[in-house]
Amino acid sequence: FIHWGLSDHKTGAILLMLAACAEAGFSSAARGLAASIGGAKRLNALSTAASVPITIAFIILAAFFGTIFIHEEPPQLDIPVSEFSYFYGISATALVAIIFVADFYCSEFMVKKTGVHSV
């Protein structure tokens, strides 16, 4: 978007709207789909398992190119990739897993408290 003349904040607003529309579409389709595949937990597990390869592909591209965006100059990293520790990778992966689990249980809690159509 930036290369098409849009500013950073307009690009962020567009991406936020696209993400909100995708989440609303997924939530409306998920009600019927969850019943047919065996519940909300199974649907969330399959959805997360499907999003992992896409996210890993972006991570590999970002690591290979230094950034997701294409620049004229190579990126200037504060810490070279060879000096990253395994602890950093494991802790970052654990943090992402905790956030996925917390997001699911917070959503389920809100559905139980406010009803399915309110969330």
C-alpha positions in Angstrom: 0.0 0.0 0.0 2.8 2.4 0.8 4.3 2.0 -2.7 0.9 3.0 -4.1 1.1 6.5 -2.5 -0.9 5.8 0.7 0.5 7.0 4.0 1.4 4.7 6.9 -1.7 5.6 9.0 -4.0 5.1 6.0 -2.4 1.8 5.4 -2.9 0.8 9.0 -6.5 1.9 9.0 -7.1 -0.2 5.8 -5.5 -3.2 7.3 -7.4 -2.8 10.5 -10.7 -2.7 8.6 -9.8 -5.7 6.5 -8.9 -7.7 9.6 -12.1 -6.6 11.4 -14.2 -7.7 8.3 -12.4 -11.0 8.1 -12.9 -11.6 11.8 -16.6 -10.8 11.6 -17.0 -13.1 8.5 -15.1 -15.9 10.3 -17.2 -15.5 13.4 -20.5 -15.6 11.6 -19.4 -18.7 9.5 -17.9 -20.3 12.6 -21.2 -20.8 14.4 -22.5 -23.3 11.9 -19.1 -24.8 11.1 -18.3 -25.4 14.8 -21.5 -27.5 15.2 -20.7 -29.6 12.2 -17.0 -30.4 13.1 -17.5 -31.1 16.8 -17.4 -27.9 18.8 -15.7 -24.5 19.1 -12.4 -25.9 20.6 -11.9 -28.2 17.6 -12.7 -25.3 15.2 -10.2 -23.1 17.0 -7.6 -25.8 16.9 -8.0 -26.3 13.2 -8.1 -22.6 12.5 -4.8 -22.1 14.4 -3.2 -25.1 12.7 -4.1 -23.6 9.3 -2.7 -20.1 10.2 0.6 -21.5 11.5 2.0 -22.4 8.1 1.1 -19.0 6.7 2.7 -17.2 9.6 5.8 -19.4 9.4 6.1 -18.5 5.7 6.0 -14.8 6.5 8.6 -15.3 9.3 10.9 -17.2 6.9 10.5 -14.4 4.3 11.2 -11.8 6.9 14.3 -13.6 8.1 15.5 -14.2 4.6 15.0 -10.6 3.4 15.6 -8.9 6.7 12.1 -7.4 6.5 8.9 -8.1 4.8 9.0 -4.9 2.7 11.5 -4.5 -0.2 14.1 -1.8 0.3 17.0 -0.5 -1.8 19.5 -1.0 1.0 20.0 -4.1 3.2 18.5 -3.7 6.6 20.7 -2.6 9.5 20.0 -5.1 12.3 21.0 -4.2 15.8 21.7 -7.9 16.6 23.0 -10.1 13.8 20.8 -13.2 13.1 23.7 -15.5 14.0 23.7 -14.1 17.6 20.0 -14.8 18.4 19.7 -17.3 21.1 17.5 -20.4 21.3 16.0 -19.0 24.5 14.7 -16.0 22.5 13.0 -18.2 19.9 11.5 -20.6 22.5 10.2 -17.7 24.7 8.7 -15.9 21.6 7.0 -19.1 20.5 5.7 -19.7 24.0 4.4 -16.2 24.2 2.5 -16.5 20.9 1.0 -19.9 22.1 -0.1 -18.3 25.4 -1.8 -15.4 23.5 -3.6 -17.8 21.2 -4.9 -19.8 24.2 -5.8 -16.7 26.2 -7.7 -15.2 23.2 -9.7 -18.3 22.8 -10.7 -18.6 26.4 -11.5 -14.8 26.7 -13.7 -15.1 23.6 -15.5 -18.1 25.0 -16.0 -16.4 28.4 -17.5 -13.4 26.7 -19.8 -15.6 24.6 -21.1 -17.3 27.7 -21.6 -14.0 29.6 -23.1 -11.9 26.9 -24.5 -14.4 24.4 -23.4 -15.5 20.9 -24.9 -12.6 18.9 -23.5 -9.9 21.2 -19.8 -10.7 20.7 
